[in-house]
Amino acid sequence: MAKRKHLALKFSDSILTMVEILEVLDLAQSTFLYKPTQNRGKHKGRQLSNVIKTTEAQLIANQRVVNEITVLLAQEFVDYSYLKVRHCLRQEINYVKNSKFFT
């Protein structure tokens, strides 16, 4: 692949268009134009939250929520799914968090 990219660059000054050169080399235009990012592995987007809001607008630390989930799941005969735990947090403990809480 790297050899074909090098050849495409070498012949880019010829009378052929770049599309024709890439077609002859059987190289996709997207592959030829691809440039890897320098920040690979770093989190992009919104910063992760450290707190969860309750219905009374109080802020609770994530570790406290994890502890409450652990207590909830430690009960005998409890086999709650993700949705049931989320429902319990929202209805019984009054936490307000969107559906992406556990992701």
C-alpha positions in Angstrom: 0.0 0.0 0.0 2.8 2.4 0.9 4.6 1.6 -2.3 1.4 2.4 -4.3 1.0 5.7 -2.5 4.6 6.5 -3.2 4.2 5.7 -6.9 1.0 7.9 -7.1 2.9 10.8 -5.7 5.8 10.1 -8.1 3.6 10.2 -11.2 1.4 13.1 -10.0 3.4 15.6 -12.2 2.6 13.5 -15.3 -0.1 14.3 -17.9 -2.5 11.9 -16.2 -4.9 13.1 -13.6 -4.6 11.9 -10.0 -7.9 9.9 -10.4 -6.4 8.1 -13.4 -3.2 7.4 -11.6 -5.0 5.9 -8.7 -7.2 3.9 -11.0 -4.2 2.4 -12.7 -2.6 1.6 -9.3 -5.9 0.1 -8.1 -5.7 2.5 -5.1 -8.8 4.1 -3.6 -8.9 7.9 -3.4 -9.8 7.8 0.2 -6.8 5.5 1.0 -4.5 7.9 -0.9 -5.8 11.0 0.9 -6.0 9.4 4.4 -3.9 11.0 7.1 -3.8 9.4 10.5 -4.6 11.6 13.5 -1.9 12.5 16.0 -4.1 12.3 19.1 -5.0 8.6 18.7 -6.3 7.1 21.9 -7.2 10.4 23.6 -10.8 11.1 24.6 -12.5 13.5 22.3 -15.8 15.2 23.0 -17.5 16.2 26.2 -15.6 15.7 29.4 -16.8 12.8 31.6 -18.9 13.8 34.6 -17.8 13.1 38.2 -21.2 13.7 39.7 -24.9 12.7 39.3 -27.8 15.0 39.9 -30.8 14.0 42.0 -34.4 15.1 41.4 -33.8 17.6 44.3 -30.9 19.1 42.2 -28.3 17.8 44.6 -24.9 16.6 43.2 -23.8 13.1 44.3 -20.3 11.7 43.6 -20.1 8.8 41.2 -18.5 6.6 43.8 -21.5 6.9 46.1 -23.7 5.8 43.2 -21.5 2.8 42.5 -21.7 1.8 46.2 -25.5 2.0 46.1 -25.6 -0.2 43.0 -23.3 -2.7 44.7 -25.6 -2.8 47.7 -28.6 -3.2 45.4 -27.1 -6.1 43.5 -25.7 -7.8 46.7 -29.2 -8.7 47.9 -30.2 -12.3 47.8 -31.9 -13.5 44.5 -31.2 -10.3 42.7 -30.4 -10.6 39.0 -31.1 -7.1 37.8 -30.3 -6.1 34.2 -28.9 -2.7 33.2 -32.4 -1.3 32.6 -33.8 -2.5 36.0 -30.8 -1.0 37.8 -31.3 2.3 35.9 -35.0 2.2 36.7 -34.3 1.6 40.4 -31.8 4.5 40.5 -34.3 6.9 38.9 -37.5 5.8 40.7 -36.4 4.7 44.2 -33.2 6.7 44.9 -34.2 9.8 42.8 -31.2 10.0 40.6 -31.5 11.8 37.3 -29.2 10.4 34.6 -29.6 9.7 31.0 -29.5 6.3 29.4 -25.8 6.5 28.7 -24.9 6.3 32.4 -23.3 2.8 32.3 -21.6 3.2 29.0 
